[in-house]
Amino acid sequence: MEFEKRDVSVVAKDEKAKAKVEQAKGKVEETAGRTVGNEGLTAKGRAEKAKGDVRQAKEKAKDVFKR
């Protein structure tokens, strides 16, 4: 039973890390798009950042219900 809990914890940490990477990647793309005046890149960056935000919110909600 204890082994299963650790597995879930590792997966949760992995998902949280993915969220942070998506947020950072999105911010970089958005900033680069604004810098060069590329609206498509800016939009792609915003979308990637939003995807990371949603993933992070999902993980935080799961943490609340674990307790």
Backbone atoms as SQL, in Angstrom:
CREATE TABLE atoms (id INTEGER PRIMARY KEY, chain TEXT, resi INTEGER, resn TEXT, atom TEXT, x REAL, y REAL, z REAL);
INSERT INTO atoms VALUES
  (1, 'A', 1, 'MET', 'N', 0.825, -1.188, 0.000),
  (2, 'A', 1, 'MET', 'CA', 0.000, 0.000, 0.000),
  (3, 'A', 1, 'MET', 'C', 0.869, 1.251, 0.000),
  (4, 'A', 2, 'GLU', 'N', 1.897, 1.262, 0.811),
  (5, 'A', 2, 'GLU', 'CA', 2.780, 2.426, 0.882),
  (6, 'A', 2, 'GLU', 'C', 3.452, 2.694, -0.462),
  (7, 'A', 3, 'PHE', 'N', 3.823, 1.636, -1.160),
  (8, 'A', 3, 'PHE', 'CA', 4.469, 1.785, -2.464),
  (9, 'A', 3, 'PHE', 'C', 3.563, 2.523, -3.442),
  (10, 'A', 4, 'GLU', 'N', 2.285, 2.198, -3.421),
  (11, 'A', 4, 'GLU', 'CA', 1.328, 2.850, -4.321),
  (12, 'A', 4, 'GLU', 'C', 1.238, 4.336, -4.041),
  (13, 'A', 5, 'LYS', 'N', 1.262, 4.744, -2.787),
  (14, 'A', 5, 'LYS', 'CA', 1.194, 6.162, -2.441),
  (15, 'A', 5, 'LYS', 'C', 2.408, 6.902, -2.989),
  (16, 'A', 6, 'ARG', 'N', 3.558, 6.300, -2.890),
  (17, 'A', 6, 'ARG', 'CA', 4.756, 6.953, -3.412),
  (18, 'A', 6, 'ARG', 'C', 4.677, 7.095, -4.922),
  (19, 'A', 7, 'ASP', 'N', 4.178, 6.102, -5.593),
  (20, 'A', 7, 'ASP', 'CA', 4.019, 6.172, -7.047),
  (21, 'A', 7, 'ASP', 'C', 3.132, 7.342, -7.433),
  (22, 'A', 8, 'VAL', 'N', 2.027, 7.528, -6.754),
  (23, 'A', 8, 'VAL', 'CA', 1.107, 8.623, -7.039),
  (24, 'A', 8, 'VAL', 'C', 1.807, 9.948, -6.797),
  (25, 'A', 9, 'SER', 'N', 2.578, 10.024, -5.733),
  (26, 'A', 9, 'SER', 'CA', 3.297, 11.246, -5.406),
  (27, 'A', 9, 'SER', 'C', 4.297, 11.612, -6.498),
  (28, 'A', 10, 'VAL', 'N', 4.974, 10.620, -7.026),
  (29, 'A', 10, 'VAL', 'CA', 5.949, 10.861, -8.096),
  (30, 'A', 10, 'VAL', 'C', 5.241, 11.367, -9.346),
  (31, 'A', 11, 'VAL', 'N', 4.100, 10.761, -9.653),
  (32, 'A', 11, 'VAL', 'CA', 3.331, 11.189, -10.816),
  (33, 'A', 11, 'VAL', 'C', 2.851, 12.620, -10.631),
  (34, 'A', 12, 'ALA', 'N', 2.384, 12.958, -9.433),
  (35, 'A', 12, 'ALA', 'CA', 1.906, 14.310, -9.154),
  (36, 'A', 12, 'ALA', 'C', 3.039, 15.326, -9.324),
  (37, 'A', 13, 'LYS', 'N', 4.211, 14.979, -8.835),
  (38, 'A', 13, 'LYS', 'CA', 5.350, 15.891, -8.975),
  (39, 'A', 13, 'LYS', 'C', 5.723, 16.060, -10.439),
  (40, 'A', 14, 'ASP', 'N', 5.630, 14.972, -11.202),
  (41, 'A', 14, 'ASP', 'CA', 5.915, 15.037, -12.635),
  (42, 'A', 14, 'ASP', 'C', 4.924, 15.960, -13.341),
  (43, 'A', 15, 'GLU', 'N', 3.650, 15.848, -12.988),
  (44, 'A', 15, 'GLU', 'CA', 2.618, 16.696, -13.590),
  (45, 'A', 15, 'GLU', 'C', 2.824, 18.157, -13.217),
  (46, 'A', 16, 'LYS', 'N', 3.213, 18.407, -11.982),
  (47, 'A', 16, 'LYS', 'CA', 3.482, 19.777, -11.539),
  (48, 'A', 16, 'LYS', 'C', 4.669, 20.357, -12.300),
  (49, 'A', 17, 'ALA', 'N', 5.682, 19.528, -12.528),
  (50, 'A', 17, 'ALA', 'CA', 6.854, 19.983, -13.284),
  (51, 'A', 17, 'ALA', 'C', 6.468, 20.295, -14.730),
  (52, 'A', 18, 'LYS', 'N', 5.613, 19.450, -15.319),
  (53, 'A', 18, 'LYS', 'CA', 5.149, 19.712, -16.685),
  (54, 'A', 18, 'LYS', 'C', 4.413, 21.038, -16.755),
  (55, 'A', 19, 'ALA', 'N', 3.616, 21.328, -15.735),
  (56, 'A', 19, 'ALA', 'CA', 2.869, 22.587, -15.700),
  (57, 'A', 19, 'ALA', 'C', 3.830, 23.772, -15.689),
  (58, 'A', 20, 'LYS', 'N', 4.851, 23.694, -14.871),
  (59, 'A', 20, 'LYS', 'CA', 5.827, 24.789, -14.790),
  (60, 'A', 20, 'LYS', 'C', 6.571, 24.972, -16.116),
  (61, 'A', 21, 'VAL', 'N', 6.923, 23.866, -16.758),
  (62, 'A', 21, 'VAL', 'CA', 7.620, 23.935, -18.049),
  (63, 'A', 21, 'VAL', 'C', 6.720, 24.572, -19.100),
  (64, 'A', 22, 'GLU', 'N', 5.448, 24.158, -19.135),
  (65, 'A', 22, 'GLU', 'CA', 4.516, 24.730, -20.107),
  (66, 'A', 22, 'GLU', 'C', 4.335, 26.221, -19.872),
  (67, 'A', 23, 'GLN', 'N', 4.230, 26.616, -18.609),
  (68, 'A', 23, 'GLN', 'CA', 4.067, 28.030, -18.294),
  (69, 'A', 23, 'GLN', 'C', 5.291, 28.834, -18.739),
  (70, 'A', 24, 'ALA', 'N', 6.467, 28.325, -18.440),
  (71, 'A', 24, 'ALA', 'CA', 7.695, 29.030, -18.806),
  (72, 'A', 24, 'ALA', 'C', 7.864, 29.096, -20.323),
  (73, 'A', 25, 'LYS', 'N', 7.621, 27.983, -20.988),
  (74, 'A', 25, 'LYS', 'CA', 7.739, 27.944, -22.448),
  (75, 'A', 25, 'LYS', 'C', 6.755, 28.927, -23.080),
  (76, 'A', 26, 'GLY', 'N', 5.536, 28.948, -22.565),
  (77, 'A', 26, 'GLY', 'CA', 4.529, 29.868, -23.081),
  (78, 'A', 26, 'GLY', 'C', 4.929, 31.312, -22.890),
  (79, 'A', 27, 'LYS', 'N', 5.472, 31.620, -21.739),
  (80, 'A', 27, 'LYS', 'CA', 5.904, 33.002, -21.455),
  (81, 'A', 27, 'LYS', 'C', 7.021, 33.419, -22.407),
  (82, 'A', 28, 'VAL', 'N', 7.949, 32.509, -22.657),
  (83, 'A', 28, 'VAL', 'CA', 9.058, 32.812, -23.572),
  (84, 'A', 28, 'VAL', 'C', 8.534, 33.037, -24.988),
  (85, 'A', 29, 'GLU', 'N', 7.641, 32.151, -25.446),
  (86, 'A', 29, 'GLU', 'CA', 7.082, 32.296, -26.790),
  (87, 'A', 29, 'GLU', 'C', 6.273, 33.584, -26.915),
  (88, 'A', 30, 'GLU', 'N', 5.492, 33.889, -25.897),
  (89, 'A', 30, 'GLU', 'CA', 4.684, 35.109, -25.921),
  (90, 'A', 30, 'GLU', 'C', 5.570, 36.349, -25.986),
  (91, 'A', 31, 'THR', 'N', 6.608, 36.364, -25.169),
  (92, 'A', 31, 'THR', 'CA', 7.530, 37.502, -25.151),
  (93, 'A', 31, 'THR', 'C', 8.272, 37.630, -26.475),
  (94, 'A', 32, 'ALA', 'N', 8.723, 36.507, -27.012),
  (95, 'A', 32, 'ALA', 'CA', 9.423, 36.526, -28.301),
  (96, 'A', 32, 'ALA', 'C', 8.488, 37.024, -29.399),
  (97, 'A', 33, 'GLY', 'N', 7.258, 36.573, -29.383),
  (98, 'A', 33, 'GLY', 'CA', 6.277, 37.009, -30.377),
  (99, 'A', 33, 'GLY', 'C', 6.030, 38.503, -30.309),
  (100, 'A', 34, 'ARG', 'N', 5.914, 39.009, -29.105),
  (101, 'A', 34, 'ARG', 'CA', 5.713, 40.464, -28.941),
  (102, 'A', 34, 'ARG', 'C', 6.946, 41.236, -29.426),
  (103, 'A', 35, 'THR', 'N', 8.117, 40.722, -29.113),
  (104, 'A', 35, 'THR', 'CA', 9.361, 41.400, -29.465),
  (105, 'A', 35, 'THR', 'C', 9.509, 41.544, -30.977),
  (106, 'A', 36, 'VAL', 'N', 9.199, 40.475, -31.706),
  (107, 'A', 36, 'VAL', 'CA', 9.378, 40.509, -33.159),
  (108, 'A', 36, 'VAL', 'C', 8.096, 40.912, -33.900),
  (109, 'A', 37, 'GLY', 'N', 7.018, 41.136, -33.136),
  (110, 'A', 37, 'GLY', 'CA', 5.773, 41.547, -33.766),
  (111, 'A', 37, 'GLY', 'C', 5.034, 40.415, -34.460),
  (112, 'A', 38, 'ASN', 'N', 5.244, 39.203, -34.010),
  (113, 'A', 38, 'ASN', 'CA', 4.600, 38.037, -34.602),
  (114, 'A', 38, 'ASN', 'C', 3.389, 37.655, -33.745),
  (115, 'A', 39, 'GLU', 'N', 2.203, 38.029, -34.220),
  (116, 'A', 39, 'GLU', 'CA', 0.988, 37.770, -33.443),
  (117, 'A', 39, 'GLU', 'C', 0.709, 36.276, -33.277),
  (118, 'A', 40, 'GLY', 'N', 1.053, 35.496, -34.274),
  (119, 'A', 40, 'GLY', 'CA', 0.844, 34.053, -34.191),
  (120, 'A', 40, 'GLY', 'C', 1.669, 33.427, -33.077),
  (121, 'A', 41, 'LEU', 'N', 2.918, 33.831, -32.973),
  (122, 'A', 41, 'LEU', 'CA', 3.791, 33.309, -31.920),
  (123, 'A', 41, 'LEU', 'C', 3.316, 33.786, -30.552),
  (124, 'A', 42, 'THR', 'N', 2.860, 35.024, -30.491),
  (125, 'A', 42, 'THR', 'CA', 2.325, 35.550, -29.240),
  (126, 'A', 42, 'THR', 'C', 1.110, 34.739, -28.797),
  (127, 'A', 43, 'ALA', 'N', 0.214, 34.460, -29.719),
  (128, 'A', 43, 'ALA', 'CA', -0.982, 33.677, -29.403),
  (129, 'A', 43, 'ALA', 'C', -0.622, 32.255, -28.997),
  (130, 'A', 44, 'LYS', 'N', 0.342, 31.670, -29.693),
  (131, 'A', 44, 'LYS', 'CA', 0.784, 30.312, -29.365),
  (132, 'A', 44, 'LYS', 'C', 1.370, 30.287, -27.952),
  (133, 'A', 45, 'GLY', 'N', 2.121, 31.318, -27.618),
  (134, 'A', 45, 'GLY', 'CA', 2.700, 31.414, -26.281),
  (135, 'A', 45, 'GLY', 'C', 1.640, 31.551, -25.207),
  (136, 'A', 46, 'ARG', 'N', 0.640, 32.375, -25.469),
  (137, 'A', 46, 'ARG', 'CA', -0.463, 32.531, -24.507),
  (138, 'A', 46, 'ARG', 'C', -1.198, 31.206, -24.303),
  (139, 'A', 47, 'ALA', 'N', -1.412, 30.490, -25.398),
  (140, 'A', 47, 'ALA', 'CA', -2.114, 29.206, -25.318),
  (141, 'A', 47, 'ALA', 'C', -1.302, 28.198, -24.505),
  (142, 'A', 48, 'GLU', 'N', -0.012, 28.158, -24.728),
  (143, 'A', 48, 'GLU', 'CA', 0.861, 27.225, -23.998),
  (144, 'A', 48, 'GLU', 'C', 0.874, 27.576, -22.512),
  (145, 'A', 49, 'LYS', 'N', 0.940, 28.862, -22.217),
  (146, 'A', 49, 'LYS', 'CA', 0.934, 29.307, -20.824),
  (147, 'A', 49, 'LYS', 'C', -0.393, 28.951, -20.164),
  (148, 'A', 50, 'ALA', 'N', -1.490, 29.141, -20.874),
  (149, 'A', 50, 'ALA', 'CA', -2.814, 28.797, -20.341),
  (150, 'A', 50, 'ALA', 'C', -2.919, 27.295, -20.069),
  (151, 'A', 51, 'LYS', 'N', -2.346, 26.511, -20.960),
  (152, 'A', 51, 'LYS', 'CA', -2.349, 25.051, -20.777),
  (153, 'A', 51, 'LYS', 'C', -1.613, 24.684, -19.482),
  (154, 'A', 52, 'GLY', 'N', -0.498, 25.338, -19.250),
  (155, 'A', 52, 'GLY', 'CA', 0.254, 25.110, -18.011),
  (156, 'A', 52, 'GLY', 'C', -0.517, 25.567, -16.787),
  (157, 'A', 53, 'ASP', 'N', -1.224, 26.693, -16.917),
  (158, 'A', 53, 'ASP', 'CA', -2.032, 27.205, -15.806),
  (159, 'A', 53, 'ASP', 'C', -3.135, 26.219, -15.438),
  (160, 'A', 54, 'VAL', 'N', -3.789, 25.658, -16.463),
  (161, 'A', 54, 'VAL', 'CA', -4.864, 24.696, -16.221),
  (162, 'A', 54, 'VAL', 'C', -4.308, 23.441, -15.559),
  (163, 'A', 55, 'ARG', 'N', -3.186, 22.961, -16.050),
  (164, 'A', 55, 'ARG', 'CA', -2.576, 21.755, -15.467),
  (165, 'A', 55, 'ARG', 'C', -2.203, 22.014, -14.002),
  (166, 'A', 56, 'GLN', 'N', -1.659, 23.190, -13.731),
  (167, 'A', 56, 'GLN', 'CA', -1.277, 23.518, -12.360),
  (168, 'A', 56, 'GLN', 'C', -2.515, 23.605, -11.464),
  (169, 'A', 57, 'ALA', 'N', -3.580, 24.220, -11.950),
  (170, 'A', 57, 'ALA', 'CA', -4.818, 24.314, -11.166),
  (171, 'A', 57, 'ALA', 'C', -5.381, 22.927, -10.864),
  (172, 'A', 58, 'LYS', 'N', -5.313, 22.040, -11.862),
  (173, 'A', 58, 'LYS', 'CA', -5.799, 20.669, -11.670),
  (174, 'A', 58, 'LYS', 'C', -5.001, 19.970, -10.572),
  (175, 'A', 59, 'GLU', 'N', -3.685, 20.131, -10.588),
  (176, 'A', 59, 'GLU', 'CA', -2.843, 19.488, -9.589),
  (177, 'A', 59, 'GLU', 'C', -3.093, 20.070, -8.200),
  (178, 'A', 60, 'LYS', 'N', -3.310, 21.371, -8.121),
  (179, 'A', 60, 'LYS', 'CA', -3.602, 21.988, -6.822),
  (180, 'A', 60, 'LYS', 'C', -4.933, 21.483, -6.283),
  (181, 'A', 61, 'ALA', 'N', -5.913, 21.330, -7.159),
  (182, 'A', 61, 'ALA', 'CA', -7.221, 20.811, -6.736),
  (183, 'A', 61, 'ALA', 'C', -7.074, 19.370, -6.230),
  (184, 'A', 62, 'LYS', 'N', -6.272, 18.582, -6.899),
  (185, 'A', 62, 'LYS', 'CA', -6.058, 17.206, -6.443),
  (186, 'A', 62, 'LYS', 'C', -5.396, 17.202, -5.066),
  (187, 'A', 63, 'ASP', 'N', -4.464, 18.127, -4.846),
  (188, 'A', 63, 'ASP', 'CA', -3.788, 18.207, -3.541),
  (189, 'A', 63, 'ASP', 'C', -4.766, 18.530, -2.433),
  (190, 'A', 64, 'VAL', 'N', -5.719, 19.398, -2.706),
  (191, 'A', 64, 'VAL', 'CA', -6.712, 19.780, -1.695),
  (192, 'A', 64, 'VAL', 'C', -7.528, 18.564, -1.278),
  (193, 'A', 65, 'PHE', 'N', -7.918, 17.733, -2.244),
  (194, 'A', 65, 'PHE', 'CA', -8.751, 16.588, -1.938),
  (195, 'A', 65, 'PHE', 'C', -7.978, 15.407, -1.356),
  (196, 'A', 66, 'LYS', 'N', -6.664, 15.421, -1.452),
  (197, 'A', 66, 'LYS', 'CA', -5.849, 14.361, -0.862),
  (198, 'A', 66, 'LYS', 'C', -5.845, 14.450, 0.653),
  (199, 'A', 67, 'ARG', 'N', -6.003, 15.647, 1.167),
  (200, 'A', 67, 'ARG', 'CA', -5.897, 15.871, 2.613),
  (201, 'A', 67, 'ARG', 'C', -7.141, 15.535, 3.276);
